[in-house]
Amino acid sequence: MADTAAVVQPEPSTSTAKAKKPKAAGVKKPRTKPSHPPTSKMVAAAIKELKEKKGSSLAAVKKYIAANYKLDAEKLNFHIKKALKDGVVAGTFVQTKGVGASGS
């Protein structure tokens, strides 16, 4: 008198499950070394060479880097600002005016 119900498990449909394709193992190109020193060293050299009594401005540092390292300083803008901020935090540079990289 026991009622037994047959449990039927649905088969997983193959149309809904997508098979992942393995990525092609391509040959990676080796990274080329930049022809310039790290941004922090470029900024330090710029401030040292500019020898301004009240400190060097961000614009002056960008001009120095563009002239001496043949780089587009606008493309390196983020890295220059970061190098200045990190230098102030580390004590490498002294910020004479204001707050932030622009000093305003």
C-alpha positions, 0 to 999 in steps of 0.5 A: 500500500505504499505509494511510490512515485518515480522521480524523473530527472530532466536531462540537461539541454545542450543548447542552453549550456555553451562550451567555452573555447580554450584561448589560443596560446599565442606568442607574446611579444616581449615588452620594449624598455622605455628610452627614458628613466622612470617618471619620478627620476625625471621629475626629480631631475627637472626640479633640481635643474630648474633651481627656482627659489620658490619651487618649480611649478607643474607647468615648468616640470612638464616643459622640462620633461618635454624638452629634455626627454622628447616625451609628450608631457600631456600624456604623462600628466597623471604620472608626473602628478603622481610622482610629485605627490609621492615625492612630497609624501616620502619627503623627497620634495617639499611643497612650498605652496597650496595643496595637491600637485598644482599647488593652488 
